[in-house]
Amino acid sequence: MDIGVCVASHINDIDYVVRAEELGYSHAWMADSQMLWSDCYATLALVADKTSRINIGTGVAVSGTRPAPVNAAGIATINALAPGRTFFGVGSGNTARRVMGLPPQRIAEFEQYLQTLVPLLAGKEAEFRYEDKSIPIKHIMPDKGFVNLADPIPLYVSGFGPKSLGLAGKYGDGAVLGITDPQAISGARHMLNEGARSVEKELDSPSNFYTTALTTMVVLDDGEEIDSNRVKAECGAMAMAAVHYTYDQFRNFGHQPPNALSGIWEDYTNLLESYPADRRHQRIHAGHNCWVVEEEEKFLTPEVLSASSIIGTRDQIIERLSDLSHAGLDQVMILPNFDTRFDVLERVAVDIIPNV
């Protein structure tokens, strides 16, 4: 099992990835949300310059905010700085678009995007669909170091539901998942396989298809409670980001929350609905995956915390990762709270990485 780190892209926080490399983390995924963090490509360029071994890429880039040729050129530029260790993660824009008051791309649009992206990442000509036109395009100056399309850039497609997971299996070299339950991982691999079989691909993890899941980890001290102040300070932001996502699914599609949120759901929805509807999209993701805003701290119950994060003793976490590996997961990437990120980085490196 590989352990990677997901980073809320910060142009002045490059030392965090440098330290992750020193500690043996396998991947650094730079998150892409224009109205939340620094630009992911600017941050990646600095990371590429300051590191030499860790795999680096977008975690994940958003299809609905940049046309496929723009994202392809962006990651190919990073590949010129970090050949052989650059990857490209892409998704339809759950947070990046929602904080602008927009929905993620629809599945048909996302598939069309991937159809353009895949050949471009391989340095080939692609059909770029714009309005009612289909235009043949390719990078016409790939030499002289402007970009690097010669060294492969693995494509990892983010998927949460059956259709997006099918697209990941069909077009990707791997998938980015949002689940850390072994049974759910097995179910996701079934959907990935369905997509792969539609184009006569066979997925053989990890040799030709690499799966990773976004979460975070807290290693409990002896006798420590799952909702201790330290636990909340290290993974509370991940827990609330999952609640934010669930609320978006509820208000946009009517999806009911999971049982883990039943104890907080009425109070939480009442809180958000006290904000003006025309600006509520600015409030939903406040503190997103960095910190917990004060009025949401009361929602960090043991059930909410454990629903999205891997929390346990050293031995419990190692056993959980072993179960996930047997279910077909190749990597877990962690995204701790911003203020405690170095503490989590060091603790996981000492207690977990050498044992998995």
C-alpha positions, 0 to 999 in steps of 0.5 A, spaced: 500 500 500 502 506 498 501 512 502 500 519 498 499 526 500 493 531 498 495 538 498 490 544 498 495 548 493 499 553 497 504 557 493 508 558 500 507 551 502 512 547 498 516 545 504 510 541 506 511 536 499 519 536 500 518 534 507 513 528 505 518 526 500 523 526 505 519 521 509 517 516 504 510 518 501 509 516 494 505 521 491 503 529 492 496 531 489 495 538 488 488 540 489 485 544 484 479 549 486 480 557 484 476 560 489 479 556 495 487 555 494 493 557 490 493 555 482 495 548 482 500 548 476 504 554 479 504 550 485 506 544 482 512 548 478 515 550 484 514 543 487 517 540 481 523 544 482 524 542 489 523 535 489 526 529 485 523 523 487 516 523 489 510 523 484 507 529 483 500 531 479 493 534 480 489 531 485 484 533 481 484 538 476 477 540 474 474 539 467 469 544 467 474 550 469 479 549 463 478 546 456 481 539 455 487 542 451 489 547 457 489 542 462 493 537 457 498 543 456 499 545 463 500 538 466 505 537 460 509 543 462 510 540 469 512 533 465 518 537 462 520 539 469 519 532 473 519 527 467 517 520 469 514 522 475 508 527 473 501 524 473 494 527 471 488 527 476 482 529 473 474 530 475 468 533 473 468 539 479 464 537 485 468 543 489 471 547 484 465 549 480 460 549 486 464 554 490 462 558 483 455 557 484 455 552 478 454 544 478 459 539 476 460 537 469 454 532 466 457 525 465 456 526 457 460 532 457 465 529 462 466 523 457 467 528 451 472 531 455 476 525 456 475 523 449 479 529 447 484 529 453 487 522 452 490 523 445 493 530 447 496 527 453 499 522 449 502 527 444 497 525 439 491 529 435 484 530 438 478 532 436 476 538 440 468 539 440 466 547 441 459 549 441 457 545 434 464 544 431 469 538 432 476 541 431 482 537 430 487 539 434 494 537 437 500 541 440 504 543 434 510 545 438 512 539 443 519 540 442 525 545 445 522 543 452 516 547 452 512 541 454 514 533 455 509 529 451 514 523 450 514 521 457 508 518 459 503 522 463 498 517 467 491 519 467 487 518 474 480 519 473 476 521 479 469 517 480 464 517 485 458 514 482 457 508 477 457 512 471 463 516 473 467 510 475 465 507 469 468 512 465 475 511 469 475 504 467 474 506 460 479 512 459 483 512 465 490 509 467 487 509 474 481 512 479 481 516 484 475 514 489 472 517 495 471 511 499 475 507 504 471 501 506 473 495 503 467 492 501 465 499 498 472 498 494 470 491 492 464 494 489 467 500 486 472 495 482 466 492 479 464 498 476 471 500 474 471 493 470 464 494 467 467 501 464 474 497 462 470 491 458 466 496 454 473 498 450 475 491 451 480 493 457 482 488 463 484 491 469 489 488 473 491 492 479 496 495 480 500 493 474 496 497 469 490 500 473 492 504 479 487 506 484 487 511 490 482 514 495 482 520 499 481 521 506 486 522 512 489 518 518 489 520 525 493 515 529 490 514 536 494 515 543 493 509 548 486 510 551 485 516 546 477 518 544 475 518 537 473 525 538 478 528 542 480 535 541 487 532 537 483 528 533 478 534 531 484 538 530 487 533 525 481 531 521 475 535 523 476 539 516 476 532 512 470 530 516 466 537 515 468 537 507 464 530 507 458 533 510 459 539 505 459 534 499 453 531 502 449 537 503 450 539 495 447 532 494 441 533 498 440 540 495 441 539 488 439 531 487 435 530 493 439 524 496 438 523 503 444 523 508 448 517 510 446 514 517 453 517 520 450 524 519 443 523 522 444 526 528 447 532 526 443 533 519 437 537 521 441 542 525 446 543 520 441 544 514 438 549 518 444 553 519 446 553 512 439 555 510 439 561 514 444 564 509 441 567 503 440 562 497 443 567 492 450 566 496 449 560 500 454 557 495 460 561 498 458 559 505 457 551 504 465 550 503 467 555 508 474 552 511 474 546 505 479 541 507 483 546 511 479 548 518 473 547 521 469 554 522 467 555 529 459 554 528 460 547 525 465 545 530 459 542 534 457 537 528 464 533 529 461 527 533 464 521 533 460 518 527 461 524 523 469 524 524 470 516 523 465 516 516 470 520 512 477 519 516 481 513 518 482 513 525 485 508 530 491 505 534 497 504 530 495 496 529 488 498 527 490 502 522 495 497 519 489 492 519 485 497 515 490 498 510 491 491 509 484 490 508 483 495 503 489 493 499 486 486 499 480 489 496 484 492 490 486 499 493 493 501 491 494 508 495 491 512 500 492 519 500 491 523 506 489 531 507 489 533 514 487 539 517 492 545 515 494 547 521 496 540 524 498 538 517 506 537 519 504 533 525 500 528 521 505 527 516 510 526 521 506 521 525 503 517 519 510 516 517 513 513 523 507 509 525 504 507 518 508 507 512 514 503 514 509 497 516 505 497 509 
